[in-house]
Amino acid sequence: MPEDIINPDISAEDRERIKLSGIEFSSEHRSGTFIQTDQHIHHSSSKIEGIEMLPLEIALKKYDWLKNYCWNLVKKDKDQYTEFVAGKEAEDGVRGFAVIAKKGSRNIFPLQSCLFMQKSEIQTVHNIIIAEEGAELHLITGCTSSLGRQKGTHYGITEIYVGKDALVSNTMIHTWGENINVFPRSATEIGEGGTFLSNYVSLKPVGEVQMYPVAYLKGENSVARFNSVILAPEGSKLDLGQRAVLDGKGSGAELISRVITTGGDVISRSHIIGAEEDTKGHIECKGLILKDGLIHAVPEIEGRLKQTELSHEAAVGKIAKDEIEYLMARGLDEEEATATIVRGFLDVRIKGLPEQLQKQIDDAIDASESGF
């Protein structure tokens, strides 16, 4: 992506924040790009044959059938936030993007979408992602706001459809500001043999985040994996979670969270429902309290048939003193020892994720180590 695609009036400091959110200004390691600043869409393109990345408003005009996928998994009347976005769409038009990966298509390098709040106090987006049979689709979304923003609210709707034997990885990196409130609503439907990988990283101050994505595993032998890496600085309030509904025979889900507070409040929710035969699910939530704050882990497993196997584990605590002393005895000072332990705690290797995307997550964690 040539750098002039980013608005020329964006400051050097804000460009760095955009980069921290996983967005690259060069197209070398990206298969396509979507950019929305406030309510204005600046750019949308894909370089991969068989994969389209369009503004949703344009895609709905191009493909009449697409309206059947819009407000289908996430209902307009779900809550006050979905109603607000639906109202804005009726008044001002649709914002956000549509990605359509045709049967058998594949992108090695991810598509990227940049959602940037610069001046407006409100941003709304509505995204539709469709991977048809056998497609392999990788996306990264970088969400950030201009440095020094006094206040703002982001509302996001995302509906994802994973077809038969398709794979979708969706990686979201939040770099919001301490006065920004964020209310995403997302849902995914996974068909027979399909795989969905959801990765969420939030390591910078934010006002309030409230999100609880759900995956409906409809097809036989479908798979969903959610991975969350969260740091809550003082003043941040994050109510996060993920839910998997195992409706397909032989389907399985894994929900993994790593949470650290340095003074902020985090509610970490996870819920797996075993609603069909031969289903398996596991929840793992681990939290570290580095400074007085709140980590409230809420793991739920709900079995409805005797042929389902569900398990969970949750742990919240502090860094053990002997671990610090062990590393200090080998030449590290206390701050370096703490950072090393925290870095290892956050190191979640994600099965099935391309190397380029795993590196992006690792880079985001590395860039935040000064906050530990």
C-alpha positions in Angstrom: 0.0 0.0 0.0 1.7 3.3 -1.1 1.9 5.6 1.8 -0.1 8.3 0.1 -3.2 6.1 0.5 -3.2 7.2 4.2 -4.6 10.7 4.5 -1.8 13.3 4.1 -3.3 15.3 7.1 -2.6 12.4 9.5 0.3 13.3 11.8 3.5 11.4 12.1 2.4 10.4 15.7 -0.9 9.0 14.4 0.8 7.1 11.6 2.9 5.3 14.3 -0.3 4.5 16.2 -1.8 3.0 13.0 1.4 0.9 12.5 1.1 -0.3 16.1 -2.4 -1.6 15.1 -0.9 -3.9 12.5 -1.5 -1.8 9.5 1.3 -1.6 6.9 1.9 1.3 4.5 3.6 -1.0 2.0 1.7 -3.6 0.0 4.5 -6.2 0.1 3.0 -8.3 2.9 -0.7 -7.4 2.4 -3.2 -8.9 -0.1 -5.6 -6.0 0.0 -6.5 -2.9 2.0 -9.6 -1.1 3.3 -9.3 2.3 5.1 -12.1 4.1 6.9 -11.4 7.4 8.7 -14.3 8.5 10.9 -17.3 7.9 8.5 -15.3 8.3 5.3 -14.0 5.4 3.3 -10.7 6.3 1.6 -9.6 3.1 -0.1 -10.7 -0.5 -0.8 -8.9 -3.0 -2.9 -7.8 -6.6 -3.2 -4.8 -8.0 -5.2 -5.9 -11.6 -5.1 -7.9 -13.2 -7.9 -11.1 -14.7 -6.4 -11.1 -12.4 -3.4 -13.0 -9.1 -3.4 -12.7 -6.4 -0.7 -15.3 -3.7 -1.3 -17.1 -1.0 0.7 -20.2 -2.8 1.9 -22.5 -0.2 0.4 -21.0 -0.8 -3.1 -21.0 -4.6 -2.6 -24.8 -4.6 -1.7 -25.5 -2.8 -5.0 -23.2 -5.1 -7.0 -24.6 -8.3 -5.5 -28.3 -8.4 -4.7 -28.0 -11.7 -2.9 -25.7 -10.1 -0.3 -28.6 -8.5 1.5 -29.5 -12.0 2.8 -26.2 -12.0 4.8 -26.7 -8.5 6.2 -28.2 -8.2 9.7 -28.6 -12.0 9.6 -26.2 -13.3 12.3 -26.3 -10.0 14.2 -29.9 -8.7 14.5 -30.7 -5.0 14.3 -32.7 -5.2 17.5 -30.1 -7.1 19.5 -29.4 -4.1 21.8 -29.1 -0.4 21.9 -25.8 -0.4 20.0 -27.0 -2.5 17.0 -30.2 -0.3 16.8 -27.9 2.8 16.7 -25.9 1.4 13.8 -29.0 0.4 11.9 -30.4 3.8 12.4 -27.2 5.5 11.2 -27.2 3.3 8.1 -30.8 4.3 7.3 -30.0 8.0 7.7 -26.4 8.3 6.3 -25.7 5.1 4.4 -23.7 2.0 5.1 -20.1 2.1 6.2 -17.6 -0.8 6.5 -16.5 -3.5 4.1 -17.5 -6.7 2.4 -14.9 -9.5 1.8 -16.0 -12.3 -0.5 -13.6 -15.2 -1.0 -14.8 -17.3 -3.9 -14.7 -21.1 -3.9 -11.1 -22.4 -3.5 -9.5 -19.0 -3.3 -6.6 -18.3 -1.0 -4.5 -15.4 0.3 -1.1 -16.1 1.9 -0.6 -12.5 3.1 -3.6 -11.1 5.0 -6.0 -8.5 3.8 -5.9 -5.5 6.1 -8.6 -3.0 7.3 -7.8 0.2 9.0 -10.5 1.8 11.2 -9.3 5.2 12.4 -11.1 7.7 14.5 -9.5 11.1 13.8 -12.0 13.9 14.4 -15.6 12.6 14.6 -17.0 11.6 18.0 -18.8 8.6 16.4 -17.7 5.9 14.0 -19.9 3.1 12.7 -18.9 0.1 10.6 -20.7 -2.9 9.3 -18.6 -5.7 7.9 -19.6 -8.9 6.0 -17.0 -11.6 5.5 -17.8 -14.6 3.3 -15.5 -17.6 2.6 -17.0 -20.0 0.1 -16.3 -23.7 0.0 -12.6 -24.5 0.3 -11.5 -20.9 0.5 -8.7 -19.8 2.9 -9.0 -16.2 4.0 -6.8 -14.2 6.4 -7.6 -10.7 7.7 -6.1 -8.3 10.1 -8.1 -5.3 11.4 -6.3 -2.4 13.1 -8.5 -0.1 15.1 -7.1 3.1 16.5 -7.8 6.8 17.3 -5.9 10.0 16.9 -3.4 10.8 19.7 -5.0 13.1 22.4 -8.6 12.6 21.4 -10.8 13.9 24.2 -13.7 11.4 23.6 -15.3 9.2 21.0 -17.3 6.0 20.5 -16.8 3.2 17.9 -19.7 0.9 17.0 -18.8 -2.1 14.9 -21.0 -4.9 13.4 -19.3 -7.9 11.9 -20.9 -11.0 10.3 -18.7 -13.8 9.2 -19.7 -16.9 7.1 -17.2 -19.8 6.9 -18.2 -22.2 4.2 -17.7 -26.0 3.8 -14.0 -26.9 4.3 -13.1 -23.2 4.4 -10.8 -21.4 6.8 -11.0 -17.8 8.1 -8.6 -16.2 10.4 -9.7 -12.8 11.7 -7.1 -10.9 13.8 -8.0 -7.6 15.5 -5.5 -5.3 17.2 -6.9 -2.4 19.2 -4.9 0.7 19.9 -7.6 3.0 21.1 -7.2 6.0 23.4 -8.1 6.3 27.0 -11.2 8.4 26.2 -12.6 6.1 23.5 -15.5 3.7 24.1 -15.8 0.7 21.9 -18.9 -1.5 21.3 -18.4 -4.2 18.7 -21.0 -6.8 18.0 -20.0 -9.8 15.9 -21.1 -13.4 15.0 -19.8 -16.2 12.9 -21.4 -19.2 11.2 -19.2 -22.1 10.4 -20.1 -24.8 7.9 -19.1 -28.5 7.5 -15.4 -29.0 8.0 -14.9 -25.2 8.3 -12.4 -23.5 10.7 -12.6 -20.1 12.3 -9.7 -18.5 14.1 -10.4 -15.3 16.0 -7.5 -13.4 17.6 -7.9 -10.3 19.7 -5.2 -8.1 21.0 -5.7 -5.0 23.2 -2.6 -3.7 25.1 -3.1 0.1 25.2 -5.3 2.3 27.4 -9.0 2.5 26.4 -12.1 4.0 28.0 -14.5 1.1 27.8 -14.8 -1.9 25.7 -17.8 -4.2 25.6 -17.8 -7.2 23.2 -18.9 -10.8 23.3 -18.5 -12.4 19.8 -20.3 -15.7 19.2 -19.5 -18.6 16.9 -22.3 -20.9 15.7 -20.7 -24.2 14.6 -23.4 -25.5 12.4 -21.5 -28.0 10.2 -20.2 -31.4 11.1 -16.5 -31.4 12.3 -16.4 -27.6 12.3 -13.8 -25.9 14.5 -13.6 -22.5 16.3 -10.6 -21.1 18.2 -10.7 -17.8 20.1 -7.5 -16.3 21.4 -7.4 -13.0 23.4 -4.4 -11.1 24.8 -5.5 -8.3 27.0 -3.6 -5.6 29.1 -5.8 -3.2 31.2 -4.0 -0.1 32.3 -5.4 2.1 35.0 -8.7 3.7 34.0 -9.5 1.1 31.4 -12.7 -1.0 31.7 -13.0 -4.0 29.5 -16.0 -6.4 29.5 -14.9 -9.1 27.0 -15.8 -12.6 26.1 -16.5 -15.2 23.5 -19.2 -17.9 23.1 -19.2 -21.0 21.0 -22.4 -23.0 20.2 -21.6 -26.5 19.1 -24.5 -27.4 16.9 -22.7 -29.6 14.4 -21.9 -33.3 15.1 -18.2 -33.6 15.9 -17.6 -29.9 16.2 -15.2 -28.4 18.6 -14.1 -25.1 20.2 -11.2 -23.7 22.2 -11.4 -20.4 24.0 -8.1 -19.1 25.4 -7.6 -15.7 27.2 -4.5 -14.1 28.7 -5.4 -11.1 30.8 -3.1 -8.6 32.7 -4.2 -5.7 34.8 -1.9 -2.8 35.7 -4.8 -1.0 37.5 -7.7 -1.5 35.1 -10.8 -3.6 35.3 -11.4 -6.7 33.2 -14.4 -9.1 33.0 -13.3 -12.1 31.0 -16.3 -14.2 29.9 -16.2 -17.5 28.1 -19.1 -19.8 27.3 -19.3 -23.1 25.3 -22.6 -24.9 24.7 -22.4 -28.5 23.7 -25.7 -29.0 21.8 -24.8 -31.9 19.5 -23.2 -35.4 19.7 -19.4 -36.0 19.7 -18.7 -32.3 20.5 -15.7 -31.1 22.5 -14.9 -27.7 24.0 -12.3 -26.2 26.3 -11.9 -22.8 28.0 -8.7 -21.5 29.5 -8.5 -18.2 31.2 -5.4 -17.0 33.0 -4.9 -13.6 34.6 -2.0 -11.7 36.2 -2.5 -8.7 38.6 0.6 -6.5 38.3 -1.0 -3.5 40.1 -4.2 -3.4 42.0 -7.1 -3.7 39.6 -9.9 -6.2 38.8 -9.8 -9.5 36.8 -13.2 -11.3 37.0 -13.1 -14.6 35.0 -16.4 -16.1 34.1 -16.0 -19.5 32.4 -19.2 -21.3 31.5 -19.7 -24.8 30.1 -23.1 -26.0 29.2 -23.7 -29.6 28.1 -27.0 -30.6 26.7 -26.2 -34.2 25.6 -24.2 -37.0 27.2 -22.0 -37.2 24.1 -20.4 -33.8 24.6 -17.1 -33.2 26.4 -16.5 -29.8 27.9 -13.9 -28.5 30.3 -12.6 -25.2 31.7 -9.7 -23.8 33.8 -9.3 -20.3 35.2 -6.6 -18.8 37.3 -5.9 -15.3 38.6 -2.9 -14.2 40.7 0.4 -12.4 40.8 3.9 -13.2 39.6 5.5 -15.7 42.0 8.4 -14.1 44.0 10.6 -17.1 43.4 10.3 -16.7 39.6 11.5 -13.1 39.9 14.4 -14.1 42.2 15.3 -17.0 39.8 15.8 -14.6 36.9 17.5 -11.9 39.0 20.0 -14.5 40.1 20.9 -14.9 36.5 21.7 -11.3 35.9 18.4 -9.5 35.2 17.1 -6.7 37.3 13.6 -6.8 38.8 12.0 -4.8 35.9 13.6 -7.0 33.3 12.7 -10.2 35.1 9.1 -9.0 35.4 8.9 -8.1 31.7 10.4 -11.5 30.7 7.8 -13.4 32.8 4.9 -11.3 31.4 6.1 -11.8 27.8 6.1 -15.5 28.3 2.7 -15.4 29.9 1.3 -13.6 26.8 3.0 -15.8 24.3 0.0 -17.7 22.9 1.0 -19.7 19.8 -2.0 -19.9 17.5 -2.4 -23.2 15.6 -3.2 -22.6 11.9 -2.2 -19.0 11.9 0.2 -17.9 9.1 3.7 -16.8 10.2 3.1 -13.3 9.0 0.0 -12.9 11.3 1.7 -14.5 14.3 4.6 -12.1 13.9 2.1 -9.2 13.8 0.7 -10.3 17.2 4.1 -10.8 18.6 5.2 -7.4 17.4 2.1 -5.8 19.1 3.0 -7.5 22.4 6.7 -6.5 22.1 5.7 -2.8 21.4 3.7 -2.8 24.7 6.3 -4.2 27.0 7.1 -0.7 28.4 3.6 -0.7 29.9 4.3 -3.8 32.0 
